[in-house]
C-alpha cells in the first residue's frame, strides 16, 4: 500500500492515529518505475510534502473522517486490507502533515508566523518561471548568482516578445489613457501569455496609476469570503509595496468586525498565484515612478457569489457586497488614479476536471461538439459581462450550477460593481488545451472604462 517509508511510526495511543481524519488533499496519477501510483498533495498548500501510494488507497481515504477507528476502517474496506497496511498509510500521511493532528497544527503555526514576519511576499510561481527561462538560456550548469543576475532581463525579453506577437495585427495596440479596469487571466504564462500581453502591452504608454488593486481567486485557502492581503509582492523585477493607505481606509469603512473577517485568512495569499502572476506585468509595463518605486498594490481574493448570492460560504467570512461598498468608498477617499485588475480564468473543461469525455483534442464528432458547447457557454456569459450585468451573471451561474467551472465569477462581478463601467471591450478570447486533450482552460482580455 505504501511506496514511501514514513520517518515516524503509527502510535495507537495518539487520538489522531486511532481515529484518523484526512485533510483536504489533491490526488493525481504518477509513475514510479514501471508502476502507476497515486500522488497525494496538500490541497491547501500548507505542507509541501507529496506522498505516493498504491491506487487502492482510494478505497481507504474517504473513510478517514475522524469518526472511524482503525478496526472499523479495516472491516469496512475488506479486500485484503490488514491493520499493518492501514497503520503504514496513517503514519505516512501524518508524516506529511496530511492528517489533522499535532504535526499539521505545528506546521500551520510555523507557516503563519513566517507570513506575518515579513512585509513582502516572496515570489513563488513567477520565480519558478524565471528559473526555467534562465536555465534554458544559460544552461543547467549556470550558478545561482548568474541566474539571478540574468533573470530580470530574460523575463523582460520574453514579455516583450509576447507583447509583440499579441499586438502585431491589432488595430489599436495601445490605450489612449489608463483604463479604469482590465481583465486578464491567472493561467501560467505558457498557456495564458497571449491575453496577459493583449492587456498589459497596451498600457505601456498609458498614464501610470497611483495604485493597482488586483482581484483574484482563492484556489487553495481557508477563507470562505473576501480575503485581503496586508503585504506587498516581490518578483525578479523588484517590489510592489502594499497600499497601506487604501487598506486602512477599506478597514475603517468595513468596521471592526468586517475588517477582522477581511484579514482573518490573509495567509491564503502565501501560495496563491492569481495575484502574483500579474505583478511582473505591472512592473514591466507600467514601470517605476520618479522615486524609483513600482506601483503600490492591494491583493484581494474574491469568493464565488453564485454559491450563496454573494454571502460567504459558511456565514463566517466577509460578504461580497459589504466589501464592494467599503472598497468603492475607500478608493474615492484616497483619490488619485486606481487601476483595478480582474484576474480571471473562465471555463475548466475536460477529463482532468471531471468531465466524462476521453479527450477534447482532434476533430472527432464528440470532441468538437464538447468544445463548441464550452465556447457557447463562454460567449453567453461574456456577453453578460460586456453588457455590465453582474447580477444576471451571478443568477445565470447559480441557475446553471456553473457547468464549465468558471473560477473567477467573484472578481469579475466585484470589478463590474466597483467600476460601474460605461464602456466594456473584449480584446481577445482564447482557450488553452494540453496535447492529450485532457484539460482545457479559457480566458479573455478585456478593458473597462
Legacy VTK file of the C-alpha trace (Angstrom):
# vtk DataFile Version 3.0
C-alpha trace
ASCII
DATASET POLYDATA
POINTS 449 float
0.000 0.000 0.000
2.852 2.426 0.809
5.551 3.470 -1.633
7.498 5.550 0.896
8.633 4.710 4.407
7.485 7.313 6.961
10.037 8.697 9.386
7.541 8.313 12.237
5.574 5.227 13.247
1.926 4.521 13.858
1.006 5.043 17.504
-2.389 3.686 18.621
-2.158 5.911 21.707
-2.406 9.066 19.577
-6.034 10.129 19.073
-5.406 11.320 15.510
-3.904 7.922 14.662
-6.619 5.929 16.408
-9.344 7.834 14.524
-7.538 9.413 11.556
-9.041 12.439 9.804
-7.682 13.255 6.362
-7.108 16.902 5.484
-8.175 18.234 2.047
-5.821 16.613 -0.452
-5.354 16.656 -4.208
-4.812 13.291 -5.871
-3.020 12.791 -9.166
-1.661 9.807 -11.131
2.116 9.325 -11.215
4.562 6.704 -12.375
7.313 5.217 -10.230
9.444 2.884 -12.279
7.022 0.666 -14.131
4.208 1.125 -11.602
1.354 3.621 -11.678
0.805 5.170 -8.252
-1.430 7.792 -6.706
0.198 11.029 -5.608
-1.375 12.974 -2.744
-0.619 16.654 -2.141
-1.983 19.243 0.274
-4.908 20.990 -1.384
-4.379 23.994 0.904
-0.643 24.051 0.111
0.336 24.313 3.768
2.515 21.214 3.545
4.974 20.980 0.672
5.242 17.203 1.043
3.838 14.824 -1.551
3.232 11.154 -0.800
2.838 8.310 -3.278
0.706 5.251 -2.617
-0.871 2.342 -4.452
-4.078 3.427 -6.255
-6.095 1.082 -3.999
-5.686 3.634 -1.194
-8.631 5.459 -2.792
-10.879 2.945 -1.027
-9.472 3.997 2.331
-9.220 7.774 2.128
-12.979 8.598 2.201
-13.309 6.569 5.412
-10.643 8.576 7.232
-13.182 11.046 8.581
-12.116 11.242 12.233
-15.057 9.111 13.345
-13.976 5.613 12.356
-11.355 3.616 14.250
-8.609 1.621 12.555
-10.572 -1.580 13.215
-13.690 -0.126 11.636
-11.852 1.055 8.512
-10.180 -2.347 8.026
-13.515 -4.135 8.425
-15.358 -1.741 6.106
-12.788 -1.863 3.305
-12.043 -5.585 3.437
-10.381 -6.742 0.198
-7.291 -7.958 1.975
-6.562 -4.717 3.838
-4.649 -5.506 7.038
-4.107 -3.476 10.178
-0.421 -3.262 9.384
-1.073 -1.855 5.913
-3.523 0.756 7.188
-1.212 1.759 10.042
1.520 2.386 7.496
-0.801 4.602 5.447
-1.787 6.585 8.556
1.856 7.064 9.595
2.862 8.193 6.101
0.017 10.709 5.801
0.694 12.090 9.270
4.388 12.360 8.468
3.488 14.654 5.553
1.041 16.694 7.684
-1.874 15.459 5.585
-3.825 14.359 8.656
-5.417 16.706 11.161
-3.290 16.485 14.291
-0.322 17.992 16.170
2.102 17.745 13.233
-0.228 19.725 10.963
-1.009 22.245 13.690
2.693 22.877 14.329
3.305 23.370 10.606
0.354 25.757 10.321
1.641 27.882 13.198
5.097 27.982 11.597
3.778 28.988 8.166
1.582 31.723 9.599
4.368 33.082 11.809
6.666 33.324 8.798
3.918 35.064 6.811
3.309 37.692 9.488
7.056 38.207 9.960
7.571 39.953 6.623
6.043 42.982 4.894
6.667 41.479 1.454
5.617 38.158 -0.050
8.498 36.449 -1.865
7.935 35.190 -5.414
6.631 31.673 -5.944
5.006 30.939 -9.331
6.893 33.734 -11.057
10.198 32.621 -9.520
9.736 29.133 -10.961
9.105 30.619 -14.405
12.158 32.889 -14.246
14.317 29.967 -13.098
13.122 27.931 -16.072
13.823 30.560 -18.731
17.229 31.481 -17.299
18.245 27.821 -17.057
17.206 27.382 -20.671
19.227 30.418 -21.737
22.333 29.844 -19.604
22.311 26.072 -19.235
21.650 23.912 -16.212
25.220 24.317 -15.006
24.839 28.079 -14.510
25.374 29.270 -10.949
22.559 30.710 -8.843
24.339 34.077 -8.947
24.451 34.066 -12.742
20.798 33.074 -12.993
19.760 35.767 -10.504
21.665 38.393 -12.486
20.225 37.300 -15.833
16.677 36.640 -14.630
15.175 40.157 -14.822
16.490 40.780 -18.303
15.315 37.408 -19.586
11.851 37.953 -18.124
11.539 41.376 -19.759
12.785 39.920 -23.032
10.144 37.187 -23.010
7.377 39.632 -22.100
8.347 41.997 -24.910
8.346 39.093 -27.349
4.861 38.067 -26.242
3.577 41.642 -26.466
4.960 41.998 -29.976
3.309 38.758 -31.052
-0.041 39.598 -29.447
-0.341 43.125 -30.803
1.334 42.845 -34.223
-2.001 42.921 -36.070
-4.022 44.911 -33.526
-5.951 47.912 -34.833
-5.380 49.702 -31.526
-2.112 48.442 -29.992
-2.226 50.910 -27.092
-4.757 52.514 -24.758
-5.219 56.256 -25.165
-5.463 56.623 -21.390
-5.205 54.480 -18.286
-8.283 52.225 -18.137
-10.425 52.053 -15.044
-10.224 48.262 -15.047
-8.865 45.354 -17.072
-9.471 41.623 -17.155
-6.575 39.227 -17.743
-6.016 35.570 -16.827
-4.171 33.908 -13.979
-3.152 30.939 -16.083
0.524 30.046 -16.023
2.410 32.152 -18.544
2.983 29.316 -21.010
-0.781 28.981 -21.515
-2.024 32.480 -20.738
0.646 34.770 -22.220
-1.494 35.909 -25.156
-4.187 37.513 -23.019
-1.727 38.934 -20.483
0.081 40.590 -23.393
-3.141 41.854 -25.009
-3.936 43.786 -21.832
-0.617 44.883 -20.370
1.090 45.530 -23.704
-1.486 48.218 -24.416
-0.675 50.006 -21.145
2.984 50.743 -21.831
2.230 54.313 -22.948
-0.768 54.941 -20.678
-0.649 57.169 -17.608
0.830 55.380 -14.639
-1.702 54.630 -11.850
-1.131 55.562 -8.236
-2.093 52.050 -7.209
-3.311 48.744 -8.611
-5.999 46.677 -6.915
-5.695 43.055 -8.059
-8.802 40.950 -7.501
-8.009 37.245 -7.623
-9.495 33.820 -6.905
-8.902 31.846 -3.714
-7.828 28.455 -5.074
-6.333 26.778 -2.012
-7.065 28.774 1.122
-9.286 28.546 4.174
-11.229 31.757 3.503
-14.931 31.463 2.744
-15.474 35.098 1.785
-13.428 38.060 0.583
-9.798 37.855 1.795
-7.292 40.719 1.554
-3.512 40.681 1.800
-1.666 43.157 4.015
1.657 42.642 2.199
3.429 43.758 -0.924
4.828 41.458 -3.605
8.352 40.774 -4.745
9.334 39.423 -8.164
12.526 39.239 -10.194
11.740 42.772 -11.418
11.510 44.357 -7.991
8.963 45.033 -5.254
5.440 46.421 -5.231
4.647 47.634 -1.737
1.175 47.219 -0.294
-1.030 50.310 -0.498
-1.362 50.678 3.253
-3.439 53.853 2.991
-6.082 52.187 0.830
-6.130 49.124 3.089
-6.631 51.253 6.191
-9.467 53.188 4.537
-11.042 49.908 3.498
-10.831 48.514 7.030
-12.256 51.713 8.522
-15.206 51.638 6.141
-15.884 47.989 6.918
-15.863 48.486 10.665
-14.008 46.336 13.221
-15.968 43.109 12.779
-15.899 43.028 8.988
-12.285 44.263 8.890
-11.291 41.327 11.055
-13.030 38.973 8.619
-11.225 40.623 5.702
-7.791 39.717 7.078
-8.501 36.657 9.207
-7.355 34.333 6.416
-4.684 36.607 4.954
-2.379 33.571 4.994
-4.305 32.260 1.980
-2.182 34.634 -0.105
1.051 32.807 0.797
0.942 30.462 -2.211
-1.921 31.955 -4.230
-0.878 32.547 -7.839
-3.851 34.580 -9.090
-2.436 37.815 -7.639
1.288 37.213 -8.031
1.248 36.399 -11.752
0.095 39.950 -12.546
2.800 41.726 -10.590
5.697 41.303 -13.100
3.460 42.594 -15.901
2.541 45.624 -13.798
6.201 46.256 -13.033
7.373 45.791 -16.622
4.627 47.632 -18.489
3.803 50.438 -16.029
7.389 50.972 -14.908
8.760 52.698 -11.834
7.877 56.219 -10.758
10.238 59.193 -10.278
11.118 57.787 -6.862
12.290 54.553 -8.477
9.457 52.578 -6.905
6.868 50.434 -8.647
3.129 50.958 -8.218
1.664 50.105 -4.875
-0.751 47.181 -4.928
-3.523 45.665 -2.890
-4.296 41.991 -3.466
-7.783 40.707 -2.665
-9.243 37.219 -3.192
-12.941 37.070 -4.008
-15.186 34.050 -3.459
-17.893 32.800 -5.833
-21.113 34.815 -5.342
-23.151 32.219 -7.260
-22.866 29.797 -4.320
-24.962 31.861 -1.888
-25.779 35.148 -3.608
-22.542 36.815 -2.509
-22.604 35.732 1.131
-19.590 33.822 2.406
-19.851 30.069 2.049
-20.290 29.437 5.778
-21.567 32.802 7.004
-18.285 33.459 8.820
-16.368 35.277 6.071
-16.760 38.723 4.539
-19.695 39.001 2.115
-19.113 40.435 -1.351
-21.479 43.419 -1.158
-20.011 44.625 2.136
-16.557 44.559 0.521
-17.739 46.386 -2.616
-19.436 49.162 -0.649
-16.402 49.719 1.566
-13.849 49.480 -1.246
-15.724 51.877 -3.523
-15.770 54.448 -0.728
-12.086 53.826 0.120
-10.969 54.348 -3.496
-12.828 57.661 -3.584
-11.275 58.733 -0.266
-7.635 58.065 -1.237
-8.054 59.869 -4.573
-5.631 59.653 -7.472
-5.659 57.023 -10.215
-6.643 53.476 -9.287
-6.406 50.603 -11.757
-8.463 47.518 -10.940
-7.342 44.179 -12.341
-9.758 41.266 -12.525
-7.527 38.179 -12.523
-9.946 35.811 -14.208
-9.819 32.395 -15.792
-13.033 31.146 -17.316
-14.024 27.557 -18.217
-12.188 24.474 -16.960
-13.270 21.545 -19.107
-12.202 18.005 -19.933
-11.440 14.751 -18.161
-8.849 16.467 -15.943
-11.697 18.465 -14.373
-14.159 15.594 -14.089
-15.977 15.716 -17.420
-16.966 12.335 -18.849
-15.105 12.633 -22.132
-11.889 10.881 -23.059
-10.275 13.739 -24.971
-11.131 17.228 -26.175
-8.436 17.126 -28.840
-8.913 16.268 -32.508
-11.806 16.506 -34.908
-13.882 13.584 -33.676
-17.565 14.495 -33.506
-17.791 14.163 -29.717
-14.712 16.315 -29.057
-15.809 19.063 -31.473
-19.326 19.143 -30.022
-17.991 19.312 -26.445
-15.574 22.149 -27.253
-18.295 24.088 -29.052
-20.613 23.696 -26.085
-17.950 25.170 -23.799
-17.278 28.026 -26.222
-21.001 28.818 -26.496
-21.373 28.936 -22.728
-18.358 31.256 -22.533
-19.861 33.518 -25.204
-23.170 33.709 -23.333
-21.502 34.571 -20.025
-19.040 37.025 -21.594
-21.992 38.855 -23.157
-23.385 39.392 -19.660
-20.023 40.846 -18.608
-19.848 43.039 -21.717
-23.370 44.216 -21.036
-22.381 45.189 -17.469
-24.914 42.796 -15.965
-23.168 41.400 -12.867
-26.363 40.335 -11.106
-27.561 38.471 -14.196
-24.152 36.779 -14.435
-24.466 35.547 -10.854
-28.040 34.396 -11.444
-27.083 32.533 -14.625
-24.148 30.807 -12.960
-26.275 29.866 -9.968
-29.190 28.572 -12.073
-26.933 26.549 -14.366
-24.668 25.463 -11.478
-21.572 26.768 -13.267
-21.434 23.871 -15.779
-17.989 24.681 -17.185
-16.426 25.663 -13.858
-15.705 29.365 -14.304
-13.392 30.027 -11.368
-13.484 33.824 -11.325
-17.094 34.941 -11.330
-16.464 36.653 -7.987
-13.704 39.001 -9.047
-15.435 39.775 -12.367
-18.616 40.748 -10.528
-16.655 42.786 -7.979
-14.835 44.640 -10.770
-18.057 45.491 -12.593
-19.703 46.767 -9.414
-16.676 48.764 -8.283
-16.104 50.463 -11.624
-19.679 50.668 -12.987
-18.217 50.988 -16.496
-19.954 52.686 -19.383
-17.785 51.024 -21.996
-16.518 47.425 -21.970
-14.420 45.973 -24.786
-13.415 42.355 -25.319
-9.861 42.463 -26.667
-9.273 38.726 -27.061
-10.601 35.310 -26.099
-8.708 32.043 -26.208
-8.666 28.537 -24.763
-5.530 26.564 -23.924
-5.522 22.772 -24.080
-2.877 20.148 -23.343
-1.728 17.894 -26.188
-3.731 14.918 -24.952
-6.898 16.996 -24.713
-7.427 16.089 -21.069
-7.975 19.664 -19.922
-8.898 22.995 -21.488
-8.964 26.384 -19.752
-10.360 29.501 -21.407
-9.589 33.124 -20.643
-10.082 36.605 -22.023
-8.513 40.027 -22.267
-10.924 42.890 -21.570
-10.861 46.613 -20.794
-13.432 48.693 -18.889
-13.909 52.453 -18.824
LINES 1 450
449 0 1 2 3 4 5 6 7 8 9 10 11 12 13 14 15 16 17 18 19 20 21 22 23 24 25 26 27 28 29 30 31 32 33 34 35 36 37 38 39 40 41 42 43 44 45 46 47 48 49 50 51 52 53 54 55 56 57 58 59 60 61 62 63 64 65 66 67 68 69 70 71 72 73 74 75 76 77 78 79 80 81 82 83 84 85 86 87 88 89 90 91 92 93 94 95 96 97 98 99 100 101 102 103 104 105 106 107 108 109 110 111 112 113 114 115 116 117 118 119 120 121 122 123 124 125 126 127 128 129 130 131 132 133 134 135 136 137 138 139 140 141 142 143 144 145 146 147 148 149 150 151 152 153 154 155 156 157 158 159 160 161 162 163 164 165 166 167 168 169 170 171 172 173 174 175 176 177 178 179 180 181 182 183 184 185 186 187 188 189 190 191 192 193 194 195 196 197 198 199 200 201 202 203 204 205 206 207 208 209 210 211 212 213 214 215 216 217 218 219 220 221 222 223 224 225 226 227 228 229 230 231 232 233 234 235 236 237 238 239 240 241 242 243 244 245 246 247 248 249 250 251 252 253 254 255 256 257 258 259 260 261 262 263 264 265 266 267 268 269 270 271 272 273 274 275 276 277 278 279 280 281 282 283 284 285 286 287 288 289 290 291 292 293 294 295 296 297 298 299 300 301 302 303 304 305 306 307 308 309 310 311 312 313 314 315 316 317 318 319 320 321 322 323 324 325 326 327 328 329 330 331 332 333 334 335 336 337 338 339 340 341 342 343 344 345 346 347 348 349 350 351 352 353 354 355 356 357 358 359 360 361 362 363 364 365 366 367 368 369 370 371 372 373 374 375 376 377 378 379 380 381 382 383 384 385 386 387 388 389 390 391 392 393 394 395 396 397 398 399 400 401 402 403 404 405 406 407 408 409 410 411 412 413 414 415 416 417 418 419 420 421 422 423 424 425 426 427 428 429 430 431 432 433 434 435 436 437 438 439 440 441 442 443 444 445 446 447 448
